[in-house]
Amino acid sequence: MNYSIITATLNAGRFLPRTLNSVLAQKGCGCEIVVKDGASTDGTVDILKKYGRRITWSSAPDRGLYDAWNQTLDGGIGGDWILFLGADDFLLSDDVLEGCGRDLAALPPEIAFAAGGLVLGRNGRPKTRIKNSLTAVYSLFLRGVGLPFPATFIRADVFRDRRFDPSFRIAGDLEFTARLLSSDNLAVLPRYISFMEHGGLSDSPAHAGLLLEEKKRVLRMHIIPKARLIAESCLNCLSDAESGS
């Protein structure tokens, strides 16, 4: 299984080595690491230079996280599955991608998103663990709660003619998945994948109002029109669970 791990960063140099090292340590899989730096002023470029040819990186101003991701996608990606890992996030063990490779290889081709478990905390210390069932994921979508993005693999083919909406500052990942989510293109993986560091844009009280407005926008644009479809998906998942399939 080949992966593309995409990281966008801006002045997160104190965390970035932890992120990159967790990917470089992976065993039993092919993995490219692509970093888009938004012209950091904290020494991030010097850190990136130390990794040599083990990673691909660029540094230039951008219009935010989703524009940085789009620029990376436009540059060409070689993996079968893509994981967007925050500059202060990291993979939980050195064999997690190898295990995920077995899970992903067993999925039918219509699956576009595969969400695993996510651990949240501060300074690398776990505080909360999130691993939802398929029913719970669909139910949370009805409330405007997106997939655990640092632990969600997206099939590379999804990006052949699609990109993130850079007009979003915080909830662009929610908008992207809500735009494309259907009743049969989402799977849940049976393992924890990534650690997500608290303290990003979505956690900041200063950005709470903007996050709420962007979530409302996604609800109006995509989730409310799909509400019946998502509700039916929840019912189907419950029926499958009860029948043991």
Secondary structure as the mmCIF struct_conf table of DSSP 4:
data_model
#
loop_
_struct_conf.conf_type_id
_struct_conf.id
_struct_conf.beg_label_comp_id
_struct_conf.beg_label_asym_id
_struct_conf.beg_label_seq_id
_struct_conf.end_label_comp_id
_struct_conf.end_label_asym_id
_struct_conf.end_label_seq_id
STRN STRN1 ASN A 2 THR A 9
BEND BEND1 LEU A 10 ASN A 11
TURN_TY1_P TURN_TY1_P1 GLY A 13 PHE A 15
HELX_RH_AL_P HELX_RH_AL_P1 LEU A 16 LEU A 24
TURN_TY1_P TURN_TY1_P2 ALA A 25 ALA A 25
BEND BEND2 GLY A 28 CYS A 29
STRN STRN2 GLY A 30 ASP A 37
BEND BEND3 THR A 41 GLY A 43
HELX_RH_AL_P HELX_RH_AL_P2 THR A 44 LYS A 50
TURN_TY1_P TURN_TY1_P3 TYR A 51 TYR A 51
HELX_RH_3T_P HELX_RH_3T_P1 GLY A 52 ARG A 54
BEND BEND4 ILE A 55 ILE A 55
STRN STRN3 THR A 56 SER A 59
BEND BEND5 ARG A 63 GLY A 64
HELX_RH_AL_P HELX_RH_AL_P3 LEU A 65 ASP A 74
TURN_TY1_P TURN_TY1_P4 GLY A 75 GLY A 75
BEND BEND6 ASP A 80 ASP A 80
STRN STRN4 TRP A 81 PHE A 84
TURN_TY1_P TURN_TY1_P5 ALA A 87 ASP A 88
STRN STRN5 PHE A 90 LEU A 91
BEND BEND7 LEU A 92 SER A 93
TURN_TY1_P TURN_TY1_P6 ASP A 94 ASP A 95
HELX_RH_AL_P HELX_RH_AL_P4 VAL A 96 ALA A 105
TURN_TY1_P TURN_TY1_P7 ALA A 106 ALA A 106
BEND BEND8 LEU A 107 LEU A 107
TURN_TY1_P TURN_TY1_P8 PRO A 109 GLU A 110
STRN STRN6 PHE A 113 ARG A 122
TURN_TY1_P TURN_TY1_P9 ASN A 123 GLY A 124
STRN STRN7 ARG A 125 ILE A 130
HELX_RH_AL_P HELX_RH_AL_P5 LEU A 134 PHE A 141
TURN_TY1_P TURN_TY1_P10 LEU A 142 GLY A 144
HELX_RH_3T_P HELX_RH_3T_P2 PHE A 149 ALA A 151
STRN STRN8 THR A 152 ARG A 155
HELX_RH_3T_P HELX_RH_3T_P3 ALA A 156 PHE A 159
BEND BEND9 ARG A 160 ASP A 161
TURN_TY1_P TURN_TY1_P11 PRO A 166 SER A 167
BEND BEND10 ARG A 169 ILE A 170
HELX_RH_AL_P HELX_RH_AL_P6 GLY A 172 LEU A 180
TURN_TY1_P TURN_TY1_P12 SER A 183 ASP A 184
BEND BEND11 ASN A 185 ASN A 185
STRN STRN9 LEU A 186 GLU A 197
BEND BEND12 HIS A 198 HIS A 198
BEND BEND13 GLY A 200 GLY A 200
HELX_RH_3T_P HELX_RH_3T_P4 LEU A 201 ASP A 203
HELX_RH_3T_P HELX_RH_3T_P5 PRO A 205 HIS A 207
HELX_RH_AL_P HELX_RH_AL_P7 ALA A 208 VAL A 218
HELX_RH_PI_P HELX_RH_PI_P1 LEU A 219 ILE A 223
TURN_TY1_P TURN_TY1_P13 ILE A 224 LYS A 226
HELX_RH_AL_P HELX_RH_AL_P8 ALA A 227 SER A 243
TURN_TY1_P TURN_TY1_P14 GLY A 244 GLY A 244
#
